[in-house]
């Protein structure tokens, strides 16, 4: 998918109509990775277990960035009137984004050398050298059982 993106991006930069998007859609159908040909991605970009990765049209990604499955770099709002604006995030150099994370918005900037943990939802910027993670609340059942046991089956 990344190789097809690189070729499609070069064609997009040359102003070739339709073909770049057809190329990335083909890669999407084969790999599950959706990279818009207008996105700007630096050198040494790596996607590990890429199914479900989405990289939007105005996304900018620095060099030496690694992302994992299910990552979305998307727009915060969808509106035809915003089509001429930057709608997708900017990712700095040497950033790692773990599985299931969603980073949205054209003003959202992930600073260089940052780590975004799994299943994180971001709509605001992160300073360089920052680690962002989600701390889930886990509920445990005690030995007494539930006060109202489930007594039906679907």
Residue frames relative to the residue before (quaternion, step in Angstrom):
aa qw qx qy qz dx dy dz
X 1.0000 0.0000 0.0000 0.0000 0.00 0.00 0.00
X 0.6608 0.5003 -0.3172 0.4610 3.60 0.97 -0.82
X 0.6376 0.5184 -0.3302 0.4645 3.60 0.99 -0.77
X 0.6501 0.4933 -0.3142 0.4851 3.59 0.93 -0.86
X 0.6175 0.5382 -0.3438 0.4593 3.60 1.00 -0.80
X 0.6533 0.5249 -0.3293 0.4351 3.62 0.83 -0.95
X 0.6705 0.4770 -0.2944 0.4861 3.60 0.95 -0.85
X 0.6641 0.5035 -0.3011 0.4634 3.59 0.92 -0.92
X 0.6376 0.5293 -0.3267 0.4544 3.59 1.01 -0.80
X 0.6325 0.5251 -0.3294 0.4644 3.58 0.98 -0.82
X 0.6616 0.4876 -0.3017 0.4833 3.60 0.96 -0.83
X 0.6213 0.5391 -0.3331 0.4610 3.58 1.03 -0.80
X 0.6612 0.5102 -0.2980 0.4623 3.59 0.95 -0.89
X 0.6636 0.4828 -0.2952 0.4893 3.59 1.17 -0.56
X 0.5281 -0.6633 0.3881 0.3613 3.59 1.29 -0.09
X 0.3502 0.7318 -0.5081 0.2893 3.59 1.22 0.35
X 0.3166 -0.7740 0.5138 0.1914 3.63 -0.67 1.03
X 0.8711 0.2066 -0.1510 0.4192 3.54 -1.37 0.51
X 0.6716 0.5451 -0.3212 0.3856 3.62 0.68 -1.05
X 0.6521 0.5102 -0.3581 0.4316 3.69 0.78 -0.79
X 0.6758 0.4808 -0.2986 0.4721 3.59 0.93 -0.85
X 0.6117 0.5349 -0.3504 0.4657 3.60 1.04 -0.67
X 0.6447 0.5301 -0.3175 0.4500 3.57 0.99 -0.83
X 0.7119 0.4403 -0.2764 0.4721 3.59 0.83 -0.94
X 0.6055 0.5322 -0.3592 0.4702 3.61 1.12 -0.51
X 0.6105 0.5270 -0.3463 0.4792 3.58 1.08 -0.68
X 0.6539 0.4999 -0.3096 0.4760 3.59 0.91 -0.92
X 0.6224 0.5424 -0.3313 0.4567 3.58 1.03 -0.79
X 0.6778 0.4935 -0.2956 0.4578 3.60 0.91 -0.89
X 0.7083 0.4547 -0.2557 0.4756 3.60 1.10 -0.65
X 0.8137 0.2942 -0.1155 0.4879 3.61 1.02 -0.77
X 0.4227 -0.6910 0.4815 0.3346 3.59 1.15 -0.51
X 0.5930 0.5360 -0.3583 0.4823 3.58 1.31 0.20
X 0.1191 -0.8059 0.5796 0.0229 3.58 -0.71 1.14
X 0.0767 0.7819 -0.6100 0.1029 3.58 -0.36 1.27
X 0.3555 -0.7301 0.5401 0.2211 3.59 -0.65 1.09
X 0.5174 -0.6807 0.4170 0.3083 3.63 -0.85 0.88
X 0.6433 0.5222 -0.3359 0.4480 3.63 1.17 -0.35
X 0.4757 0.6622 -0.4516 0.3623 3.62 1.22 -0.25
X 0.2891 -0.7440 0.5774 0.1716 3.57 -1.17 0.64
X 0.0114 0.8174 -0.5696 0.0851 3.55 -0.52 1.26
X 0.4049 -0.7483 0.4861 0.1996 3.55 -0.81 1.08
X 0.7137 -0.4402 0.3390 0.4265 3.53 -1.38 -0.03
X 0.8333 0.2248 -0.1859 0.4697 3.54 -1.36 0.40
X 0.2810 0.7415 -0.5392 0.2837 3.56 0.90 1.04
X 0.0318 -0.8209 0.5692 -0.0340 3.58 -0.82 0.99
X 0.1136 -0.7553 0.6428 0.0580 3.56 -1.00 0.92
X 0.1479 -0.7925 0.5890 0.0573 3.58 -0.68 1.13
X 0.8247 -0.0277 -0.0331 0.5640 3.60 -0.78 1.04
X 0.0095 -0.9235 0.3834 -0.0087 3.53 0.85 1.11
X 0.4065 0.7316 -0.4907 0.2425 3.62 1.12 -0.19
X 0.8253 0.2515 -0.1960 0.4661 3.55 -0.94 0.95
X 0.4772 0.6580 -0.4532 0.3659 3.61 1.23 0.06
X 0.0359 -0.7772 0.6282 -0.0089 3.58 -0.98 0.95
X 0.0169 -0.7801 0.6247 -0.0309 3.57 -0.81 1.09
X 0.3290 -0.8129 0.4596 0.1404 3.55 -0.41 1.31
X 0.7756 -0.4466 0.2533 0.3672 3.48 -1.40 0.45
X 0.8024 0.2738 -0.1488 0.5090 3.62 0.81 -0.89
X 0.3257 0.7460 -0.5066 0.2843 3.58 1.23 0.43
X 0.0951 -0.7543 0.6462 0.0665 3.55 -1.15 0.74
X 0.0570 -0.7983 0.5992 -0.0219 3.56 -0.76 1.12
X 0.4199 -0.7281 0.4930 0.2248 3.56 -0.86 1.02
X 0.6873 -0.4712 0.3649 0.4153 3.53 -1.30 -0.39
X 0.8407 0.2000 -0.1603 0.4770 3.52 -1.30 0.57
X 0.3630 0.7224 -0.4909 0.3247 3.58 0.97 0.96
X 0.1166 -0.7791 0.6142 0.0471 3.55 -1.06 0.85
X 0.0040 0.7838 -0.6210 0.0038 3.57 -0.96 0.91
X 0.3368 -0.7450 0.5526 0.1622 3.51 -1.24 0.63
X 0.7751 -0.4007 0.2358 0.4278 3.55 -1.35 0.20
X 0.8379 0.2684 -0.1876 0.4367 3.50 -1.25 0.63
X 0.4463 0.6822 -0.4675 0.3418 3.61 1.19 0.31
X 0.1159 -0.7739 0.6198 0.0591 3.57 -1.02 0.88
X 0.0696 -0.7352 0.6738 0.0257 3.54 -0.94 1.02
X 0.1856 0.8546 -0.4443 0.1944 3.53 0.24 1.31
X 0.6372 -0.5094 0.4273 0.3897 3.50 -1.43 -0.11
X 0.4652 -0.6706 0.5073 0.2767 3.54 -1.14 0.67
X 0.7781 0.1183 -0.0507 0.6148 3.57 1.15 -0.70
X 0.2117 -0.7459 0.6146 0.1454 3.55 -1.15 0.64
X 0.2603 0.7382 -0.5754 0.2372 3.55 -0.58 1.20
X 0.5048 -0.6713 0.4517 0.3008 3.59 -0.77 1.02
X 0.6170 0.5630 -0.3476 0.4259 3.61 1.09 -0.65
X 0.6867 0.4717 -0.2775 0.4785 3.61 1.21 -0.42
X 0.3995 0.7708 -0.4420 0.2255 3.60 1.26 -0.03
X 0.6957 0.4508 -0.2865 0.4803 3.62 1.15 -0.41
X 0.6295 0.5256 -0.3289 0.4683 3.61 1.30 0.11
X 0.5505 -0.5532 0.4910 0.3871 3.55 -1.31 0.26
X 0.0858 -0.8406 0.5346 -0.0147 3.56 -0.55 1.21
X 0.7231 0.4171 -0.2081 0.5097 3.56 1.27 -0.39
X 0.6302 -0.6032 0.3417 0.3496 3.61 -1.13 0.57
X 0.3447 -0.6710 0.6118 0.2381 3.49 -1.45 0.20
X 0.1492 -0.7844 0.6003 0.0450 3.56 -0.84 1.06
X 0.3892 -0.7489 0.4928 0.2120 3.59 -0.73 1.06
X 0.6997 -0.4507 0.3525 0.4278 3.56 -1.35 -0.07
X 0.8628 0.1553 -0.1209 0.4656 3.54 -1.29 0.61
X 0.3722 0.7061 -0.5008 0.3347 3.58 0.97 0.93
X 0.1620 -0.7419 0.6410 0.1115 3.56 -1.17 0.69
X 0.0667 -0.7782 0.6243 0.0138 3.57 -0.90 0.99
X 0.2637 -0.8116 0.5072 0.1203 3.56 -0.46 1.23
X 0.7880 -0.4264 0.2202 0.3856 3.51 -1.38 0.48
X 0.8511 0.2351 -0.1767 0.4348 3.49 -1.18 0.79
X 0.4996 0.6673 -0.4300 0.3467 3.59 1.21 0.04
X 0.1669 -0.7649 0.6180 0.0718 3.53 -1.19 0.73
X 0.0181 -0.7791 0.6257 -0.0340 3.55 -0.78 1.10
X 0.0283 -0.8439 0.5320 -0.0629 3.55 -0.51 1.24
X 0.7351 0.4759 -0.3328 0.3500 3.52 -1.30 0.51
X 0.5126 -0.6895 0.4432 0.2556 3.52 -1.03 0.89
X 0.7019 0.4188 -0.2775 0.5050 3.60 1.18 -0.37
X 0.5080 0.6431 -0.4204 0.3894 3.58 1.28 0.00
X 0.0189 -0.7901 0.6112 -0.0427 3.57 -0.76 1.13
X 0.1952 -0.7480 0.6247 0.1103 3.56 -0.87 1.01
X 0.3990 -0.7617 0.4661 0.2082 3.56 -0.48 1.24
X 0.6439 -0.5469 0.3787 0.3779 3.54 -1.20 0.61
X 0.8383 0.2056 -0.1779 0.4726 3.54 -1.28 0.60
X 0.4565 0.6675 -0.4604 0.3662 3.60 1.09 0.71
X 0.2329 -0.7315 0.6214 0.1566 3.53 -1.33 0.36
X 0.1390 -0.7634 0.6283 0.0571 3.55 -0.88 1.04
X 0.3599 -0.7753 0.4850 0.1850 3.57 -0.51 1.20
X 0.7047 -0.4766 0.3342 0.4056 3.54 -1.32 0.16
X 0.8629 0.1386 -0.1258 0.4694 3.55 -1.20 0.75
X 0.3727 0.7072 -0.5049 0.3257 3.58 1.11 0.69
X 0.1900 -0.7518 0.6235 0.0997 3.58 -1.11 0.80
X 0.0276 0.8234 -0.5631 0.0642 3.61 -0.51 1.19
X 0.0012 0.7726 -0.6349 0.0023 3.54 -1.06 0.86
X 0.6945 0.3737 -0.2730 0.5509 3.57 1.26 0.36
X 0.6331 -0.5852 0.3696 0.3465 3.54 -1.23 0.51
X 0.2422 -0.7399 0.6163 0.1187 3.52 -1.34 0.52
X 0.4639 -0.6908 0.4846 0.2697 3.58 -0.88 0.95
X 0.6311 -0.5108 0.4076 0.4179 3.60 -1.23 0.36
X 0.8332 0.2214 -0.1899 0.4698 3.57 -1.28 0.58
X 0.4678 0.6768 -0.4373 0.3632 3.59 1.13 0.63
X 0.1970 -0.7260 0.6435 0.1416 3.55 -1.19 0.68
X 0.0757 -0.7861 0.6134 0.0056 3.58 -0.74 1.11
X 0.1083 0.7931 -0.5945 0.0766 3.56 -0.83 0.93
X 0.4133 -0.6798 0.5548 0.2437 3.51 -1.31 0.44
X 0.1683 -0.7767 0.6002 0.0901 3.55 -0.82 1.00
X 0.2023 -0.8214 0.5204 0.1165 3.58 -0.13 1.24
X 0.4012 -0.6621 0.5698 0.2756 3.52 -1.24 0.51
X 0.1306 -0.7953 0.5907 0.0396 3.55 -0.70 1.09
X 0.1876 -0.7786 0.5924 0.0874 3.57 -0.83 1.02
X 0.1493 -0.7845 0.5977 0.0703 3.56 -0.92 0.95
X 0.3711 -0.6919 0.5726 0.2360 3.53 -1.12 0.73
X 0.3618 -0.7242 0.5361 0.2393 3.58 -0.96 0.82
X 0.7228 -0.4643 0.3062 0.4101 3.59 -1.30 0.04
X 0.5821 0.6159 -0.3691 0.3816 3.62 1.21 -0.33
X 0.4694 -0.6612 0.4619 0.3594 3.58 1.15 -0.39
X 0.6318 -0.5265 0.4069 0.3974 3.53 -1.31 -0.05
X 0.5534 -0.6225 0.4343 0.3429 3.58 -1.08 0.69
X 0.7688 0.1506 -0.0943 0.6143 3.59 1.09 -0.66
X 0.2117 -0.8159 0.5211 0.1338 3.59 0.04 1.22
X 0.5134 -0.6164 0.4989 0.3281 3.52 -1.17 0.59
X 0.0303 -0.8359 0.5475 -0.0243 3.57 -0.62 1.12
X 0.6499 0.4610 -0.3412 0.4987 3.56 1.08 0.67
X 0.2536 -0.7570 0.5888 0.1263 3.51 -1.25 0.51
X 0.3533 -0.7166 0.5580 0.2243 3.56 -1.00 0.80
